[in-house]
Amino acid sequence: MTAALVFDVALAFALVWCGWQALHGAPLARALIMFIVFGLMMALAYARLSAPDLGLAEAAVGAGLTGALLLDTYGALHRRRRSTTP
């Protein structure tokens, strides 16, 4: 068993685990962080599949832009809940 195969299998299991945690994470903040981690790991998987252009796009859009927008929305929602609660 080569080191590359071990890494690829570990990456596949990590992708499944991160996807599960992002979908079924109890606290919303944890699910958002797992979504960002999933996007970064998916970019790494694309790079391992010899598709660096898709990997860069996934890292920039999937993890970077979408993750930042989701975290900003979560912060705004948290501030709104705090200001309306007596």
MIKOLPA-556780 format. One record per atom (N, C-alpha, C, O): residue number from 1; atom name; x, y, z. Coordinates in steps of 0.02 Angstrom, whole numbers. Layout:
# MIKOLPA-556780
<nr: NUM&atom: CA&x: X&y: Y&z: Z>
...
# end
This chain:
# MIKOLPA-556780
<nr: 1&atom: N&x: 42&y: -59&z: 0>
<nr: 1&atom: CA&x: 0&y: 0&z: 0>
<nr: 1&atom: C&x: 45&y: 62&z: 0>
<nr: 1&atom: O&x: 87&y: 71&z: 44>
<nr: 2&atom: N&x: 35&y: 104&z: -49>
<nr: 2&atom: CA&x: 78&y: 163&z: -55>
<nr: 2&atom: C&x: 50&y: 220&z: -12>
<nr: 2&atom: O&x: -8&y: 220&z: 9>
<nr: 3&atom: N&x: 93&y: 269&z: 0>
<nr: 3&atom: CA&x: 74&y: 326&z: 40>
<nr: 3&atom: C&x: 20&y: 367&z: 5>
<nr: 3&atom: O&x: -24&y: 396&z: 37>
<nr: 4&atom: N&x: 23&y: 371&z: -62>
<nr: 4&atom: CA&x: -27&y: 409&z: -100>
<nr: 4&atom: C&x: -96&y: 377&z: -93>
<nr: 4&atom: O&x: -146&y: 413&z: -86>
<nr: 5&atom: N&x: -99&y: 311&z: -95>
<nr: 5&atom: CA&x: -163&y: 277&z: -87>
<nr: 5&atom: C&x: -191&y: 287&z: -17>
<nr: 5&atom: O&x: -251&y: 298&z: -9>
<nr: 6&atom: N&x: -149&y: 283&z: 33>
<nr: 6&atom: CA&x: -171&y: 295&z: 102>
<nr: 6&atom: C&x: -198&y: 366&z: 109>
<nr: 6&atom: O&x: -250&y: 377&z: 141>
<nr: 7&atom: N&x: -163&y: 414&z: 80>
<nr: 7&atom: CA&x: -186&y: 484&z: 83>
<nr: 7&atom: C&x: -253&y: 492&z: 48>
<nr: 7&atom: O&x: -297&y: 527&z: 73>
<nr: 8&atom: N&x: -261&y: 461&z: -11>
<nr: 8&atom: CA&x: -323&y: 468&z: -48>
<nr: 8&atom: C&x: -382&y: 437&z: -11>
<nr: 8&atom: O&x: -436&y: 465&z: -10>
<nr: 9&atom: N&x: -371&y: 380&z: 20>
<nr: 9&atom: CA&x: -424&y: 348&z: 59>
<nr: 9&atom: C&x: -441&y: 390&z: 120>
<nr: 9&atom: O&x: -500&y: 398&z: 136>
<nr: 10&atom: N&x: -391&y: 416&z: 154>
<nr: 10&atom: CA&x: -404&y: 459&z: 212>
<nr: 10&atom: C&x: -441&y: 523&z: 190>
<nr: 10&atom: O&x: -485&y: 546&z: 226>
<nr: 11&atom: N&x: -423&y: 551&z: 133>
<nr: 11&atom: CA&x: -457&y: 610&z: 108>
<nr: 11&atom: C&x: -530&y: 595&z: 91>
<nr: 11&atom: O&x: -574&y: 635&z: 106>
<nr: 12&atom: N&x: -543&y: 537&z: 62>
<nr: 12&atom: CA&x: -612&y: 518&z: 46>
<nr: 12&atom: C&x: -654&y: 511&z: 109>
<nr: 12&atom: O&x: -710&y: 535&z: 112>
<nr: 13&atom: N&x: -627&y: 477&z: 160>
<nr: 13&atom: CA&x: -663&y: 470&z: 223>
<nr: 13&atom: C&x: -673&y: 538&z: 257>
<nr: 13&atom: O&x: -725&y: 551&z: 286>
<nr: 14&atom: N&x: -623&y: 581&z: 254>
<nr: 14&atom: CA&x: -629&y: 647&z: 284>
<nr: 14&atom: C&x: -681&y: 689&z: 248>
<nr: 14&atom: O&x: -718&y: 727&z: 280>
<nr: 15&atom: N&x: -686&y: 682&z: 182>
<nr: 15&atom: CA&x: -738&y: 719&z: 145>
<nr: 15&atom: C&x: -807&y: 696&z: 165>
<nr: 15&atom: O&x: -852&y: 737&z: 175>
<nr: 16&atom: N&x: -817&y: 631&z: 172>
<nr: 16&atom: CA&x: -882&y: 605&z: 193>
<nr: 16&atom: C&x: -898&y: 629&z: 264>
<nr: 16&atom: O&x: -955&y: 649&z: 277>
<nr: 17&atom: N&x: -850&y: 626&z: 308>
<nr: 17&atom: CA&x: -861&y: 647&z: 377>
<nr: 17&atom: C&x: -877&y: 722&z: 381>
<nr: 17&atom: O&x: -923&y: 742&z: 417>
<nr: 18&atom: N&x: -839&y: 763&z: 345>
<nr: 18&atom: CA&x: -851&y: 835&z: 346>
<nr: 18&atom: C&x: -920&y: 852&z: 315>
<nr: 18&atom: O&x: -955&y: 895&z: 341>
<nr: 19&atom: N&x: -938&y: 817&z: 262>
<nr: 19&atom: CA&x: -1004&y: 828&z: 233>
<nr: 19&atom: C&x: -1059&y: 810&z: 281>
<nr: 19&atom: O&x: -1109&y: 846&z: 286>
<nr: 20&atom: N&x: -1052&y: 755&z: 316>
<nr: 20&atom: CA&x: -1101&y: 734&z: 366>
<nr: 20&atom: C&x: -1106&y: 785&z: 422>
<nr: 20&atom: O&x: -1161&y: 803&z: 443>
<nr: 21&atom: N&x: -1049&y: 808&z: 446>
<nr: 21&atom: CA&x: -1050&y: 857&z: 500>
<nr: 21&atom: C&x: -1079&y: 924&z: 477>
<nr: 21&atom: O&x: -1112&y: 958&z: 516>
<nr: 22&atom: N&x: -1066&y: 943&z: 415>
<nr: 22&atom: CA&x: -1094&y: 1006&z: 390>
<nr: 22&atom: C&x: -1170&y: 1003&z: 383>
<nr: 22&atom: O&x: -1204&y: 1052&z: 395>
<nr: 23&atom: N&x: -1195&y: 944&z: 366>
<nr: 23&atom: CA&x: -1268&y: 937&z: 358>
<nr: 23&atom: C&x: -1304&y: 926&z: 424>
<nr: 23&atom: O&x: -1360&y: 948&z: 433>
<nr: 24&atom: N&x: -1272&y: 890&z: 470>
<nr: 24&atom: CA&x: -1306&y: 871&z: 532>
<nr: 24&atom: C&x: -1273&y: 899&z: 594>
<nr: 24&atom: O&x: -1283&y: 874&z: 649>
<nr: 25&atom: N&x: -1233&y: 951&z: 586>
<nr: 25&atom: CA&x: -1201&y: 983&z: 644>
<nr: 25&atom: C&x: -1254&y: 1018&z: 687>
<nr: 25&atom: O&x: -1294&y: 1057&z: 661>
<nr: 26&atom: N&x: -1253&y: 1005&z: 751>
<nr: 26&atom: CA&x: -1304&y: 1033&z: 795>
<nr: 26&atom: C&x: -1298&y: 1109&z: 799>
<nr: 26&atom: O&x: -1346&y: 1144&z: 781>
<nr: 27&atom: N&x: -1243&y: 1137&z: 822>
<nr: 27&atom: CA&x: -1238&y: 1211&z: 822>
<nr: 27&atom: C&x: -1226&y: 1236&z: 751>
<nr: 27&atom: O&x: -1187&y: 1207&z: 713>
<nr: 28&atom: N&x: -1261&y: 1289&z: 733>
<nr: 28&atom: CA&x: -1255&y: 1315&z: 665>
<nr: 28&atom: C&x: -1185&y: 1339&z: 650>
<nr: 28&atom: O&x: -1161&y: 1331&z: 593>
<nr: 29&atom: N&x: -1152&y: 1369&z: 698>
<nr: 29&atom: CA&x: -1083&y: 1394&z: 686>
<nr: 29&atom: C&x: -1037&y: 1336&z: 669>
<nr: 29&atom: O&x: -994&y: 1343&z: 625>
<nr: 30&atom: N&x: -1044&y: 1280&z: 703>
<nr: 30&atom: CA&x: -1002&y: 1222&z: 688>
<nr: 30&atom: C&x: -1016&y: 1195&z: 618>
<nr: 30&atom: O&x: -970&y: 1175&z: 582>
<nr: 31&atom: N&x: -1079&y: 1194&z: 598>
<nr: 31&atom: CA&x: -1097&y: 1171&z: 531>
<nr: 31&atom: C&x: -1066&y: 1217&z: 478>
<nr: 31&atom: O&x: -1044&y: 1194&z: 425>
<nr: 32&atom: N&x: -1065&y: 1282&z: 491>
<nr: 32&atom: CA&x: -1035&y: 1329&z: 443>
<nr: 32&atom: C&x: -960&y: 1318&z: 436>
<nr: 32&atom: O&x: -933&y: 1319&z: 381>
<nr: 33&atom: N&x: -928&y: 1307&z: 492>
<nr: 33&atom: CA&x: -855&y: 1295&z: 490>
<nr: 33&atom: C&x: -841&y: 1229&z: 454>
<nr: 33&atom: O&x: -794&y: 1225&z: 415>
<nr: 34&atom: N&x: -882&y: 1179&z: 466>
<nr: 34&atom: CA&x: -872&y: 1115&z: 431>
<nr: 34&atom: C&x: -885&y: 1122&z: 356>
<nr: 34&atom: O&x: -854&y: 1087&z: 316>
<nr: 35&atom: N&x: -931&y: 1166&z: 337>
<nr: 35&atom: CA&x: -943&y: 1179&z: 266>
<nr: 35&atom: C&x: -880&y: 1209&z: 233>
<nr: 35&atom: O&x: -862&y: 1190&z: 178>
<nr: 36&atom: N&x: -848&y: 1255&z: 268>
<nr: 36&atom: CA&x: -787&y: 1285&z: 242>
<nr: 36&atom: C&x: -731&y: 1234&z: 238>
<nr: 36&atom: O&x: -694&y: 1231&z: 188>
<nr: 37&atom: N&x: -724&y: 1193&z: 289>
<nr: 37&atom: CA&x: -673&y: 1140&z: 289>
<nr: 37&atom: C&x: -687&y: 1090&z: 233>
<nr: 37&atom: O&x: -640&y: 1068&z: 200>
<nr: 38&atom: N&x: -751&y: 1074&z: 222>
<nr: 38&atom: CA&x: -768&y: 1029&z: 167>
<nr: 38&atom: C&x: -747&y: 1059&z: 100>
<nr: 38&atom: O&x: -721&y: 1023&z: 57>
<nr: 39&atom: N&x: -759&y: 1124&z: 90>
<nr: 39&atom: CA&x: -739&y: 1156&z: 28>
<nr: 39&atom: C&x: -664&y: 1154&z: 17>
<nr: 39&atom: O&x: -641&y: 1143&z: -39>
<nr: 40&atom: N&x: -625&y: 1166&z: 70>
<nr: 40&atom: CA&x: -552&y: 1163&z: 64>
<nr: 40&atom: C&x: -528&y: 1092&z: 50>
<nr: 40&atom: O&x: -482&y: 1082&z: 10>
<nr: 41&atom: N&x: -559&y: 1043&z: 82>
<nr: 41&atom: CA&x: -539&y: 973&z: 69>
<nr: 41&atom: C&x: -559&y: 952&z: -2>
<nr: 41&atom: O&x: -524&y: 913&z: -34>
<nr: 42&atom: N&x: -616&y: 978&z: -26>
<nr: 42&atom: CA&x: -636&y: 962&z: -94>
<nr: 42&atom: C&x: -588&y: 993&z: -144>
<nr: 42&atom: O&x: -574&y: 963&z: -196>
<nr: 43&atom: N&x: -562&y: 1052&z: -128>
<nr: 43&atom: CA&x: -511&y: 1083&z: -171>
<nr: 43&atom: C&x: -448&y: 1039&z: -173>
<nr: 43&atom: O&x: -418&y: 1031&z: -226>
<nr: 44&atom: N&x: -430&y: 1012&z: -117>
<nr: 44&atom: CA&x: -373&y: 966&z: -114>
<nr: 44&atom: C&x: -386&y: 903&z: -154>
<nr: 44&atom: O&x: -341&y: 877&z: -187>
<nr: 45&atom: N&x: -448&y: 878&z: -151>
<nr: 45&atom: CA&x: -465&y: 818&z: -189>
<nr: 45&atom: C&x: -461&y: 832&z: -264>
<nr: 45&atom: O&x: -437&y: 790&z: -302>
<nr: 46&atom: N&x: -484&y: 891&z: -285>
<nr: 46&atom: CA&x: -478&y: 909&z: -356>
<nr: 46&atom: C&x: -405&y: 913&z: -377>
<nr: 46&atom: O&x: -387&y: 893&z: -432>
<nr: 47&atom: N&x: -364&y: 940&z: -334>
<nr: 47&atom: CA&x: -293&y: 944&z: -350>
<nr: 47&atom: C&x: -262&y: 874&z: -356>
<nr: 47&atom: O&x: -221&y: 863&z: -399>
<nr: 48&atom: N&x: -283&y: 828&z: -313>
<nr: 48&atom: CA&x: -259&y: 759&z: -317>
<nr: 48&atom: C&x: -283&y: 725&z: -381>
<nr: 48&atom: O&x: -250&y: 679&z: -405>
<nr: 49&atom: N&x: -340&y: 747&z: -407>
<nr: 49&atom: CA&x: -367&y: 717&z: -469>
<nr: 49&atom: C&x: -340&y: 752&z: -531>
<nr: 49&atom: O&x: -367&y: 744&z: -586>
<nr: 50&atom: N&x: -287&y: 791&z: -523>
<nr: 50&atom: CA&x: -254&y: 826&z: -579>
<nr: 50&atom: C&x: -300&y: 877&z: -612>
<nr: 50&atom: O&x: -300&y: 884&z: -673>
<nr: 51&atom: N&x: -339&y: 911&z: -572>
<nr: 51&atom: CA&x: -382&y: 965&z: -597>
<nr: 51&atom: C&x: -370&y: 1027&z: -555>
<nr: 51&atom: O&x: -414&y: 1047&z: -516>
<nr: 52&atom: N&x: -311&y: 1058&z: -561>
<nr: 52&atom: CA&x: -296&y: 1115&z: -518>
<nr: 52&atom: C&x: -341&y: 1175&z: -530>
<nr: 52&atom: O&x: -352&y: 1215&z: -485>
<nr: 53&atom: N&x: -367&y: 1183&z: -592>
<nr: 53&atom: CA&x: -412&y: 1238&z: -605>
<nr: 53&atom: C&x: -477&y: 1232&z: -565>
<nr: 53&atom: O&x: -501&y: 1281&z: -538>
<nr: 54&atom: N&x: -504&y: 1171&z: -561>
<nr: 54&atom: CA&x: -564&y: 1160&z: -520>
<nr: 54&atom: C&x: -548&y: 1168&z: -446>
<nr: 54&atom: O&x: -589&y: 1192&z: -408>
<nr: 55&atom: N&x: -489&y: 1146&z: -426>
<nr: 55&atom: CA&x: -469&y: 1153&z: -356>
<nr: 55&atom: C&x: -464&y: 1226&z: -335>
<nr: 55&atom: O&x: -488&y: 1244&z: -281>
<nr: 56&atom: N&x: -435&y: 1267&z: -378>
<nr: 56&atom: CA&x: -430&y: 1339&z: -362>
<nr: 56&atom: C&x: -499&y: 1371&z: -361>
<nr: 56&atom: O&x: -513&y: 1413&z: -318>
<nr: 57&atom: N&x: -543&y: 1352&z: -408>
<nr: 57&atom: CA&x: -610&y: 1380&z: -409>
<nr: 57&atom: C&x: -649&y: 1359&z: -347>
<nr: 57&atom: O&x: -686&y: 1399&z: -318>
<nr: 58&atom: N&x: -642&y: 1296&z: -327>
<nr: 58&atom: CA&x: -677&y: 1272&z: -267>
<nr: 58&atom: C&x: -651&y: 1308&z: -205>
<nr: 58&atom: O&x: -691&y: 1326&z: -162>
<nr: 59&atom: N&x: -587&y: 1318&z: -200>
<nr: 59&atom: CA&x: -559&y: 1353&z: -142>
<nr: 59&atom: C&x: -582&y: 1425&z: -141>
<nr: 59&atom: O&x: -598&y: 1452&z: -88>
<nr: 60&atom: N&x: -583&y: 1458&z: -198>
<nr: 60&atom: CA&x: -601&y: 1529&z: -200>
<nr: 60&atom: C&x: -676&y: 1539&z: -190>
<nr: 60&atom: O&x: -697&y: 1580&z: -150>
<nr: 61&atom: N&x: -716&y: 1502&z: -226>
<nr: 61&atom: CA&x: -788&y: 1512&z: -224>
<nr: 61&atom: C&x: -821&y: 1471&z: -169>
<nr: 61&atom: O&x: -858&y: 1498&z: -127>
<nr: 62&atom: N&x: -807&y: 1406&z: -168>
<nr: 62&atom: CA&x: -841&y: 1361&z: -121>
<nr: 62&atom: C&x: -822&y: 1374&z: -49>
<nr: 62&atom: O&x: -866&y: 1379&z: -6>
<nr: 63&atom: N&x: -759&y: 1380&z: -35>
<nr: 63&atom: CA&x: -737&y: 1390&z: 34>
<nr: 63&atom: C&x: -730&y: 1463&z: 51>
<nr: 63&atom: O&x: -751&y: 1485&z: 104>
<nr: 64&atom: N&x: -700&y: 1501&z: 6>
<nr: 64&atom: CA&x: -685&y: 1571&z: 21>
<nr: 64&atom: C&x: -746&y: 1617&z: 19>
<nr: 64&atom: O&x: -767&y: 1642&z: 72>
<nr: 65&atom: N&x: -774&y: 1628&z: -39>
<nr: 65&atom: CA&x: -828&y: 1676&z: -47>
<nr: 65&atom: C&x: -892&y: 1653&z: -12>
<nr: 65&atom: O&x: -922&y: 1690&z: 27>
<nr: 66&atom: N&x: -913&y: 1592&z: -27>
<nr: 66&atom: CA&x: -975&y: 1567&z: 3>
<nr: 66&atom: C&x: -968&y: 1560&z: 79>
<nr: 66&atom: O&x: -1014&y: 1577&z: 116>
<nr: 67&atom: N&x: -912&y: 1536&z: 102>
<nr: 67&atom: CA&x: -901&y: 1530&z: 174>
<nr: 67&atom: C&x: -902&y: 1598&z: 209>
<nr: 67&atom: O&x: -931&y: 1604&z: 263>
<nr: 68&atom: N&x: -871&y: 1647&z: 178>
<nr: 68&atom: CA&x: -871&y: 1715&z: 208>
<nr: 68&atom: C&x: -941&y: 1744&z: 209>
<nr: 68&atom: O&x: -960&y: 1775&z: 259>
<nr: 69&atom: N&x: -979&y: 1735&z: 156>
<nr: 69&atom: CA&x: -1047&y: 1760&z: 155>
<nr: 69&atom: C&x: -1091&y: 1726&z: 206>
<nr: 69&atom: O&x: -1132&y: 1758&z: 239>
<nr: 70&atom: N&x: -1083&y: 1660&z: 213>
<nr: 70&atom: CA&x: -1123&y: 1624&z: 263>
<nr: 70&atom: C&x: -1105&y: 1645&z: 334>
<nr: 70&atom: O&x: -1149&y: 1653&z: 376>
<nr: 71&atom: N&x: -1040&y: 1655&z: 347>
<nr: 71&atom: CA&x: -1020&y: 1678&z: 414>
<nr: 71&atom: C&x: -1045&y: 1749&z: 428>
<nr: 71&atom: O&x: -1064&y: 1764&z: 484>
<nr: 72&atom: N&x: -1045&y: 1792&z: 378>
<nr: 72&atom: CA&x: -1071&y: 1860&z: 386>
<nr: 72&atom: C&x: -1146&y: 1858&z: 400>
<nr: 72&atom: O&x: -1171&y: 1894&z: 443>
<nr: 73&atom: N&x: -1182&y: 1816&z: 364>
<nr: 73&atom: CA&x: -1254&y: 1809&z: 375>
<nr: 73&atom: C&x: -1268&y: 1781&z: 444>
<nr: 73&atom: O&x: -1315&y: 1803&z: 478>
<nr: 74&atom: N&x: -1228&y: 1733&z: 466>
<nr: 74&atom: CA&x: -1236&y: 1706&z: 534>
<nr: 74&atom: C&x: -1224&y: 1760&z: 586>
<nr: 74&atom: O&x: -1261&y: 1763&z: 636>
<nr: 75&atom: N&x: -1174&y: 1802&z: 577>
<nr: 75&atom: CA&x: -1160&y: 1856&z: 623>
<nr: 75&atom: C&x: -1217&y: 1906&z: 626>
<nr: 75&atom: O&x: -1236&y: 1930&z: 679>
<nr: 76&atom: N&x: -1245&y: 1923&z: 567>
<nr: 76&atom: CA&x: -1302&y: 1970&z: 565>
<nr: 76&atom: C&x: -1363&y: 1939&z: 599>
<nr: 76&atom: O&x: -1398&y: 1974&z: 635>
<nr: 77&atom: N&x: -1375&y: 1876&z: 588>
<nr: 77&atom: CA&x: -1431&y: 1842&z: 621>
<nr: 77&atom: C&x: -1421&y: 1840&z: 697>
<nr: 77&atom: O&x: -1468&y: 1851&z: 735>
<nr: 78&atom: N&x: -1360&y: 1828&z: 718>
<nr: 78&atom: CA&x: -1345&y: 1826&z: 790>
<nr: 78&atom: C&x: -1354&y: 1896&z: 821>
<nr: 78&atom: O&x: -1382&y: 1901&z: 876>
<nr: 79&atom: N&x: -1332&y: 1948&z: 786>
<nr: 79&atom: CA&x: -1342&y: 2016&z: 812>
<nr: 79&atom: C&x: -1415&y: 2035&z: 815>
<nr: 79&atom: O&x: -1437&y: 2068&z: 862>
<nr: 80&atom: N&x: -1454&y: 2015&z: 765>
<nr: 80&atom: CA&x: -1525&y: 2030&z: 764>
<nr: 80&atom: C&x: -1561&y: 1994&z: 821>
<nr: 80&atom: O&x: -1604&y: 2024&z: 854>
<nr: 81&atom: N&x: -1544&y: 1932&z: 833>
<nr: 81&atom: CA&x: -1576&y: 1895&z: 888>
<nr: 81&atom: C&x: -1559&y: 1927&z: 955>
<nr: 81&atom: O&x: -1601&y: 1931&z: 1000>
<nr: 82&atom: N&x: -1497&y: 1950&z: 962>
<nr: 82&atom: CA&x: -1476&y: 1980&z: 1025>
<nr: 82&atom: C&x: -1511&y: 2048&z: 1036>
<nr: 82&atom: O&x: -1527&y: 2064&z: 1093>
<nr: 83&atom: N&x: -1522&y: 2086&z: 983>
<nr: 83&atom: CA&x: -1552&y: 2152&z: 991>
<nr: 83&atom: C&x: -1628&y: 2149&z: 1002>
<nr: 83&atom: O&x: -1656&y: 2193&z: 1034>
<nr: 84&atom: N&x: -1661&y: 2097&z: 977>
<nr: 84&atom: CA&x: -1733&y: 2091&z: 986>
<nr: 84&atom: C&x: -1753&y: 2054&z: 1050>
<nr: 84&atom: O&x: -1810&y: 2058&z: 1071>
<nr: 85&atom: N&x: -1706&y: 2018&z: 1080>
<nr: 85&atom: CA&x: -1721&y: 1982&z: 1142>
<nr: 85&atom: C&x: -1717&y: 2031&z: 1200>
<nr: 85&atom: O&x: -1667&y: 2066&z: 1209>
<nr: 86&atom: N&x: -1771&y: 2034&z: 1242>
<nr: 86&atom: CA&x: -1770&y: 2081&z: 1298>
<nr: 86&atom: C&x: -1721&y: 2063&z: 1352>
<nr: 86&atom: O&x: -1716&y: 2098&z: 1402>
# end
